[in-house]
Amino acid sequence: MLIFLDSNIICADYKMKSPSFEVAQKVGTIVLGQIVVDEVCNKYRENLEEKATKTRKAILELNDPLLTPHIVWHELDISDECSKYKDFWKCLLLKAA
């Protein structure tokens, strides 16, 4: 059985590790169009950028009242993380083929 997934389903679990995905893989073959993969990768980037911005802001707010700031923000290389995520997809799609 072929199972076609929308990008919204995958964006809820970027690594596709939930029990629902495991059942789907056992029952049939997950099929993804290139447009879905592109949408997921773009959403992944947006999600990382949003979370990095929120984390950076939270760290600044936490350090603000301290006499000696203790928390340091180490910049996240979002391009590198997105590249790794695309590699994850390539491996996943090769396994499925």
N, C-alpha and C positions, 0 to 999 in steps of 0.2 A: 504494500500500500504506500502511495506517495503522500507525504504530509507537507503541505505548503505553509510556511510561516510568514507572518507579517513582521515588520521591523519592531513594532510596539511590543510584541511578545518577547523578542530577544532582548530589547532594551530593559525589560524588567529583570533580566538575569543575564548580564553580558557574557558570563562564562558558560552559560547553558548547563549548569550543574544541578538544577533543581530536580526533584523527583518527576515532575511533569515531562522534562526533556528526556530523562532516562526511560520513561515509559514509551514516549514517542519513538525513541530510537529502537526499542525492542519490538514495537508493533509494526513499524514501517520505516521508510526512508525519508529523512527530512530533506526537503528541496528548498533551496534559496536562490532567488534570482539575483543577478549582479546589482540591481537597483536596491534590493533589500540590504545586501552587504554594505553598499556605499552609504545608505541611510544610517545603518547601525554604527558604522565607523565615524560618521559625522556627529551623530548623537553622543557617541562615546567621548569624542573630543570636547563637545560642548559641556557634557557632564563633568569631565575632569577640570575644565577651565572654571566652571561655576564653583565646584568644591574647593579648588585651590584658592580662589578669591575669598570664599567664606572662611577658609582655614587661616589664611594670612591675616584677615581682618580680626578674627577671634584671638589670634596670638597677640596682635598689637593691642587689643582691648585688655587682654589678660596681663600683659606686661606693663601697661600704662600706670596703674597705681603702685607698682612695685618699685622699691628704691633701687634694686638691682634686678633688671630683667633676667629671667631664668630660661625662658622658652625662646628658642631660635628657629626661624623658618628657613628651611633648606629648599631652595627653589626647585620645583618639579619641572622636569624636561617633558613637557606635554607632547612635543613632536616625537620624541623617542618612545614615550609610552604608547602613542597611537601607532607608531611603526611596529612595536612589539605586538599590539593588538591585531594589526593586519596580518602579521606573521602567524599569530594564533589561528586566525580565520583560514589562512592558506593551508595550514596543517590540518585543520578540522575538515575542510572541504576535500583535501586529498584523501583523508581516511574514509570519507563517505563515498568517494568515487570508486 
